[in-house]
Amino acid sequence: MDNRRLILLLVFSFSLVMLWDGWQKHNQPPAPAPVAAHSTPGVPTPTASTPGGTVVPGQTAAAPAQAPKATIRTDVLIAEVSAQGGDIVRLELTKHHDGEDKSKNYVLFDNGQKHLYSAQTGLIGNGLPTHKTVFTLSTEELSLKDGEETVTLRLAAPATADGVEVAKLITFRRNSYHAEISYEITNNSAAPINPHAYFQFTRDGKPAEQPGGFGVQTFTGPAFYTEAEKYQKVSFEDIAKKSAKFVTKSADGWAAMVQHYFVAGWAPTEGEREFFANQVGADLYSAGVILPVAAVAPGQTGKLSVPLYAGPQEQSRLETFAKGFDLVVDYGWLTVIAAPLFWVLEWFHQLTGNWGWAIILVTIALKALFFPLSAASYKSMAKMKTLAPRLQRMKEQYGDDRMKMQQAMMDLYKREKVNPLGGCLPILIQIPVFIALYWVLLGVVEMRGAPWLGWIQDLSVQDPYYILPLVMGATSFIQMKLNPAPPDPIQAKVMMMMPILFTFMFLWFPAGLVLYWVVNNTLSIAQQWQINRMIEAGGKTAE
């Protein structure tokens, strides 16, 4: 039975490692292979050339060297808008620091400092402006003033040969990463026009900021959502191979570019839409949505507006932007545990104002929830410890006759009503919670840069001085010593190695996760010590 217990522990540990490895491979952004640019079948193609030439949604081109830019400042961001296409070519988030240099702000849309990443839009129709068209900027500096709730940049495109005039408007809001990208189309021609509009993100295939330790890679790439098909992630590798599978037409849904902690998304409010994802150059990809614009009669002005979200994956903001948009915070198959776990964490954070104390309170709450079950397991282990002298005598009595030894042990367990595998139950219970909490701490931007106390200034990264992992190792050792020692010396040595192994693994884990494990171990030690004392005082001692 001790062999079974050891095997169960080893199998479960191996399963945890394999699960972890599989999750990393599933989310790791692959190295894309360069291929020629292509368009997705079914994407509407423009019928005439613009000043920059014929453009298909997804195609891209280098901006003119001296293309002017406008800078828009709000209380949470600084955006740079290029006159070419009215593209948002740089977006700096002033409430979030850079992962490497904390004195700098985090840059989401980037014009080449670390990535090539921009938000592009355009119209599809005879001579209508695309993301290659050079607009006229109404101003080059624009700031959200005190008392104002929105700030709008207006850009004007050259009139078409038929006299169609187009203006593009970019509106940002106070304390918000939710913007509006709008077109005003004035038809001065003699015939109605029926254009389409496209809204896309163009990005290189390099992974964004990644969590440290053990080579963990989180997903970077396009994602789509519809009511029918739900959340679909698309890898850059599949796009390059033209094998990407995702919904292409729908009456609802959104398109996004997802990366660790941050996301950008287009969420049309109504009407039919077509989604696309293309490779447009060596290690350069575009993904987005195409919408029909209502017919504009001669002498009339048509309008189209699409919401844009570009910012942190703060779940309270995501939920209000679009239905299902909060799914970009991807917990994997343990969402059923991770989602409510984060809700409880957030509730405790509101009480304490500190994510570290919230983790401690969640640990205590989980321990209380599973108290009856874990108490039964600890009682089983405590009884096993009192039986250790008799098990040792059996080993000496039966020598190498393992059959008789095993039968005698089973008779003893049955007589004393002891389950030798009962001590594994707390581990079985904790593993799903452990993995779910790991994904929460790894994925939620609310934990990014969140301090606890003293030397722990960021719970989402490893302890810089390895203090918590060493404390975790010490508590694991104490907990192991409270358990009954296996009668087999080899098994005993293996069990002695477990705290060392786990300490080594936890050196690179997020500090918040190690904090959870330290508190959990401490509570387990207190509970098991008390149960051991009660059983020993009750006369369950070795005969």
ABEGO torsion letter per residue (X at the ends): XAAAAAAAAAAAAAAAAAAAAAAAAAABBBBBBBBBBBBBBGBBBBABBBAAEBBBBGBBBBBBAABBBBBBBBAABBBBBBABGGBBABBBBAABBBAABAABBBBABBAGAABBBBBBBBBBEBGBBBAABBBBBABABBBBBBGBABBBBBBBBBBBAAGBBBBBBBBBBBGBABBBBBBBBBBABABBBBBBBBBBBBBBABBBBBBBEGGBBBBBEBBBBBAAAEBBBBBAAAAAAGABBBBABBABEBBBBBBBGBBBBBBBABEBBBBBBBBAEBGBBBBEBBBBBBBBBBGBBBBBBBBBBBEBBBAAAAAAABBGAAAABBAEAAAAAAAAAAAAAAAAAAAAGBAAAAAAAAAAAAAAAAAAAAAAAAAAAAAAAAAAAAAAAAAAAAEABAAAAAAAAAAAAAAAGBBAAAAAAAAAAAAAAAAAAAAAAAABAAABGBBBBEABABAABBBAAGAAAAAAAAAAAAAAAABBBBABAAAAAAAAAAAAAAAAAAAABBAAAAAAAAAAAAAAAAAAAAAAAAAAAAGBBBX
